[in-house]
Amino acid sequence: MKGSLKDVCIDAADAHALARWWAPVLGYHVREDARPGWTAVPIVPPGGVSGPGLWFNQVPEPKSGKNRVHLDVEGDWRELVAHGATVLRGEGAVPEEDWVVLADPEGNEFCVFAPPAA
């Protein structure tokens, strides 16, 4: 059987706030039909760009432990820290690894890689 990746779903204490935080990080936008009362908020790539959507699902329980799945993004990790991310493992912490581990405002871990050289 063959499938294709449609969406990635992330649990959140505040689905709307986390969706609004992640949208500019990925160059996405909150889907136009998202309503204030929704407990699941989608962000999608800009028109003409393919890629999976992300859904932020409001859940009552707090995050506990390390994520079993995480996102890898390319960009300047310093800009993401200025945007509200927290450094979990900084640059050079592990000599053979060239990425930084950050957490979003709700503590979800993600890795940041430098963009490829032009």
C-alpha positions as CSV (number, residue, x, y, z in Angstrom):
1,M,0.0,0.0,0.0
2,K,1.2,3.5,-0.8
3,G,0.2,6.6,1.0
4,S,1.2,10.2,0.9
5,L,1.8,12.7,3.7
6,K,-1.2,15.0,4.0
7,D,-0.9,16.7,7.4
8,V,1.1,16.7,10.6
9,C,-0.9,17.1,13.8
10,I,0.5,18.7,16.9
11,D,-1.3,18.7,20.3
12,A,-1.5,22.1,22.0
13,A,-2.8,23.8,25.1
14,D,-3.7,26.9,22.9
15,A,-4.2,25.7,19.3
16,H,-4.8,29.2,17.9
17,A,-1.8,30.8,19.6
18,L,0.6,27.9,18.6
19,A,-0.7,27.9,15.0
20,R,-0.1,31.7,14.8
21,W,3.4,31.2,16.2
22,W,4.3,28.4,13.7
23,A,2.8,29.9,10.6
24,P,5.5,32.6,10.0
25,V,8.3,30.2,11.1
26,L,7.4,27.9,8.1
27,G,6.2,30.6,5.7
28,Y,2.7,29.2,6.1
29,H,-0.6,30.9,7.0
30,V,-3.5,30.0,9.1
31,R,-6.2,28.6,6.8
32,E,-8.7,31.3,5.8
33,D,-11.7,29.3,7.0
34,A,-10.3,28.7,10.6
35,R,-12.8,30.0,13.1
36,P,-12.0,31.4,16.6
37,G,-14.0,28.6,18.3
38,W,-12.3,25.7,16.6
39,T,-10.3,23.4,18.7
40,A,-8.1,22.3,15.7
41,V,-6.4,25.0,13.8
42,P,-4.8,24.3,10.4
43,I,-1.8,26.2,8.8
44,V,-1.0,25.6,5.2
45,P,1.7,26.5,2.7
46,P,1.2,29.6,0.5
47,G,-0.7,29.1,-2.7
48,G,1.2,27.3,-5.4
49,V,3.6,25.7,-2.9
50,S,3.2,22.0,-2.1
51,G,3.8,20.5,1.3
52,P,1.8,19.0,4.2
53,G,-0.5,21.1,6.3
54,L,-0.1,21.3,10.1
55,W,-3.0,21.0,12.4
56,F,-2.8,22.3,16.0
57,N,-5.2,20.3,18.1
58,Q,-6.3,21.7,21.5
59,V,-6.0,19.1,24.2
60,P,-6.7,19.3,28.0
61,E,-3.6,17.5,29.2
62,P,-0.2,19.2,29.4
63,K,2.8,18.1,27.4
64,S,4.8,15.4,29.3
65,G,8.1,14.1,28.2
66,K,10.0,14.3,24.9
67,N,8.2,14.4,21.6
68,R,8.0,11.1,19.8
69,V,7.9,13.0,16.4
70,H,9.4,16.4,15.7
71,L,9.8,18.9,12.9
72,D,13.1,19.7,11.2
73,V,13.3,23.2,9.8
74,E,15.9,25.2,7.9
75,G,16.6,28.8,8.9
76,D,18.5,31.0,11.3
77,W,17.9,29.6,14.8
78,R,18.7,33.0,16.3
79,E,15.7,34.5,14.5
80,L,13.5,31.7,15.9
81,V,14.8,32.4,19.4
82,A,13.9,36.1,18.9
83,H,10.4,34.9,17.7
84,G,9.9,33.1,21.0
85,A,11.7,29.7,20.7
86,T,13.8,28.3,23.5
87,V,17.3,26.8,23.0
88,L,17.4,23.2,24.3
89,R,20.8,22.3,22.7
90,G,22.9,25.1,21.3
91,E,25.3,25.3,18.4
92,G,28.4,23.1,18.8
93,A,26.9,21.3,21.8
94,V,27.6,18.0,20.0
95,P,30.6,18.5,17.7
96,E,29.5,16.1,14.9
97,E,25.9,17.5,14.7
98,D,25.3,20.7,12.7
99,W,21.9,21.5,14.0
100,V,20.4,23.3,17.0
101,V,17.5,21.9,19.0
102,L,14.8,24.4,20.0
103,A,11.4,24.3,21.6
104,D,8.3,26.3,20.6
105,P,6.4,28.3,23.2
106,E,4.6,25.1,24.4
107,G,7.8,23.1,24.7
108,N,7.6,21.0,21.5
109,E,11.1,20.2,20.4
110,F,12.3,20.9,16.8
111,C,15.6,20.9,15.0
112,V,17.0,23.9,13.1
113,F,19.5,23.4,10.2
114,A,21.3,26.2,8.4
115,P,19.8,26.8,4.9
116,P,21.8,25.2,2.1
117,A,24.5,27.3,0.6
118,A,23.4,29.2,-2.5
